[in-house]
Amino acid sequence: MRRIPGLASIPSRFLPAAALATGLFFYAAGQPLYPDHSNWHVAPLPVEDELGSNGIKAVAEDRQGFLWFASNNGVARYDGYSFKNYPAVSGDSTSLNHGRTSAAFVDHSGTLWIGTRLGINRYIPECDCFKQYNQAGEAPNTVPDGEINGIAEDRNNQMWVTSQYGGLYRYDRATDRFERFLYRQADSENLSNDQGRALLCDKEGFIWVGTGEPFVPSITGGGLIRFHPETGEAKRYLHDPDDEFSLIDSRVSALLQDSKGRIWVGTCNSGLHLYDPKNDRFIRMAPGRSEVYARPAGMGPWTSCPHIRILHEDRWGGIWVGNFNGGLYRFDAAGGAPRLFAHSPENPAGMTNDLVWTFFEDSQGRFWLGNMSGGGYKIDPWQKKFQAHFVEEAISTVFESPAEPGVIWLGLWEKGLCRWDRRSGECRHFYKTSPASAGPASNLVFQFFEDRENNLWLATDNGLSLYSRKARRFTHYPIKTPSGEAVSIFVIHEDREGVLWLGTWGQGFYAFDRSNGTYEHFALPYIGGKEGNLYNQSVYDVHEDMQGRLWLGTWMEGLYHFDPEARSFERHLAGIGIRTIYEHEPGKFWLGTGNDGLIEYAPGHGILRSFNTQDGLSGNKVYSILEDKDQVLWMSTNQGISSFDHRTETFVKYDKEDGLPSLGYYDFSALKAFDGTFFFGSFKGLVSFRPEQVLKHFAPPTMNIQDVRIFDRSYRKGEVDSTFTWLPELPEQLVLPYNQNELTFEYVGLHYTAPALNQYRHRLLPYEQQWIEAGDKRAARYTNLSPGEYQFQVVASNSDGLWAEIPTTIGIRILPPWWQTWWARLLYVLVAASALYGAYAYQKRRWTLQASLQRELEESQRLKELDEFKSRFYANITHEFRTPLTVIQGLADQIQENPRWKVAEHTGLIKRNSQKLLQLINQMLDLSKLEAGRMEPHYIQGDIIKYLSYLVESFHSPAINRNISLSFYAHTDRLLMDYDPEKCQQVVSNLLSNAIKFTPEYGKIKVVVKCLLMGGSGNWK
């Protein structure tokens, strides 16, 4: 355990209590880092212009994240951009009952209470107004009377109020009334003759009331009263000049119970005490006796004594002690030196006076300070992340020698150089003087370099200088062009062979021999058409990679690989200016460019990744690159400093809001010191920081959709429906008629570090699927929205680029017009269905009539064709009858004329012709049966192919007799099926007979048989 400074001077009998007090400073080993409080600064708020008052009496934060500032001119709500004032209006019962406010408190239910000179007021969101609790007209002892000095809640969430007229009140939420305590003469201790100044509800259930009047010398004060409302026990503690364990003064002005349960008491005469519950006494905390104390202060305006106004424990365990007219101390829980925030003539931007009055820590870890007069202030641990040194100087280069840790060499632009001892603060200057050995070769130093022999070299605009630490003298090595002009040296590099390589402005680069001061010039290959431009001969960086290869970064002509043995150049990235080269892996470079941002490059593979301002980089000119222990890159640019996590490809930008003295930096001015501190030289001073302490603010903005304006009329104020009824908050979904479809969403992200840098993005689903980057714009307008369901989503980021993960939303439902409602659409469907049905019925009747007419026409045509067929048939059949009849008649005539004629010889001919006639008659009978639908087939099962071949074969002789070629083809050799041989023979015979009869001589007749499968039925034909 380390020894606590100051304990040696405390008498041994005080050690237990002193150890209790100083135990605050034993910092837990695993506690996370917090912003370095040495960087915290006080930033003024423009309250006098905005509130019409130069004093802040109290500060509170409501559940939505808005801050409320109580002043001598009412109360104001602050969103980081503007103030909304709520003054006291005479005759208006919905305003504050008095303009001079004294207290502000938000209870566990989110209700805002404002104490004034005449009592207490409750904010009512439903009307955006206040309810006054006034003594007049109320039952006695039911309303706090006089100026309200303290409001607090006990462990049971019961609210207590103390007033200047000696009142202690408890609020009854059920009756909306107050009950007074410790005012009767019968009470063991009463406040009827005291002024309540401070109030504390501790964790044990006790109510502590500090009394007294620090502004009136004749009022000595009633000390501190401890009261337990459940038992009625009350005890008063007073100053006893003979008791060193009593209060220093009986005028008690501030109370605090810290996270360890300890009770701190502040009084007049700059008295700070720690209550010792074991011995029921007070340990006086004074400079030299303890590590926590109040800054001694003299008499301030209007006061009769310097008194403790502020006691507060922050989220990191630090204790804040503010003394009226003495400023504000913060005592670090980590054991560091206390930090004083007080008025300083050397800092006109800081506190205008030390009349500290109120102190508040918001939910995001920011501190708000109000003075009795002199305005309000913000102390933001995350805002000033950097320290600035030598802000009146332009720092062209910065260097720390391994031989002298803690000693920083600075190049002062055109003012020589400075040897700065960080421990002593001493800065020794060197200038170009006569004799020359007393200073560098030039007052413009671009780079320091220490070689392997611990020689310190300076690159200047007039060649090289070598500094001897022992002799504290300089030796100069001018580098000249063939024409005798001095060469400006930008950069120095020593390779593995011990050769110094010099990059220059406009003259390529040189190899320098330290032994004799000679040098050899190497010009970069001229680019076509640029021989007269020396810019392309400017070398900004010389880097030797892990393989021993030399790389040159140039003004605008890319990256060169130089081979010293072959004296050859190989050009990469033509047309890109390379300002700095950082090799983060073997063969992989991060390149800072002149106009193209940050590039990751691997020779042989090309550009791997590139980033610019559109990706979050602060500026496209990257001058220097440093890498911290977490592999995060830190870069100086033309627009401030950026950090870059290459694993997540995320940037964080830092500018003047973060404490940077300038946004402009130099190419060769960056240093990672041996103690882990990073330095960047800027146009206005030297920036230093520890990367692990440059923390992004842990909390994103608290998002609020403040209003929806419909055709520029406020929905929340009731202007849309003309009711002018104020809504405490917007509903989860707005239901609007179809003609209210031009919407403007007004929103705000509450994050007070640098509100101007908060960024927003929004979208309206399903109208927009992608986020719209709104920048710092806090409104989104949509016109002519169609009826339907929408959801507006908005998110914000804080000034460090931390975005809220869950968007704030509001639903919008735009109702359709009556002609687009469901019942209207149903009516449209019914009407359309009726019309379609009517049209269908009409068309069906037409189709039926047309079909009937078509059938009649077809029947008529069929009958006509049948008649024609019959006529042709009867003509043909008659012709067929004539031949056998003629034969039979001729034979009959011959027999009649010659009975003895050989009848037997001609009987066969008669029989054949008779059979022919019988066959023709049967065909006619079959036709009549077919017409009557009475002809029935007589099926047999057999090979139809074989039968058809037989039938065709029987007609070969008639065909040959007429010189006609008759052929038969079948697509299958065999097909078993059911068929009627007689009908089949009739059909085929008729067809072939007619074909032979009507085919000319030497013609061809083909009979082709195909098997056709009828669709899906499985039948053949």
SULLINVEN-V96315 format. One record per helix or strand of 2 or more residues. SS is the DSSP state (H for helix, E for strand). FROM is the first residue (numbers start at 1). TO is the last residue. Records with the same first field share a line. If there is no record, write none. Layout:
SS->FROM-TO / FROM-TO
This chain:
H->7-9 / 12-25 / 37-39 / 47-51 / 436-438 / 534-537 / 613-615 / 656-658 / 691-693 / 755-757 / 818-820 / 822-897 / 903-932 / 944-953 / 956-961 / 981-998
E->42-45 / 55-61 / 67-71 / 74-78 / 83-86 / 101-106 / 112-116 / 119-124 / 129-133 / 148-153 / 159-163 / 168-172 / 177-181 / 196-201 / 206-211 / 224-228 / 234-237 / 252-257 / 263-268 / 271-276 / 281-284 / 307-313 / 319-323 / 327-331 / 339-341 / 356-361 / 367-371 / 375-379 / 387-389 / 395-400 / 407-412 / 416-421 / 427-430 / 445-450 / 456-460 / 463-468 / 473-477 / 489-494 / 500-504 / 509-512 / 519-522 / 539-544 / 550-554 / 559-563 / 568-572 / 578-585 / 588-593 / 598-602 / 606-611 / 622-627 / 632-637 / 640-645 / 650-654 / 665-672 / 677-682 / 685-690 / 702-710 / 713-714 / 733-736 / 743-750 / 759-765 / 772-775 / 779-782 / 788-797 / 808-814 / 940-943 / 965-970 / 976-979 / 1004-1009
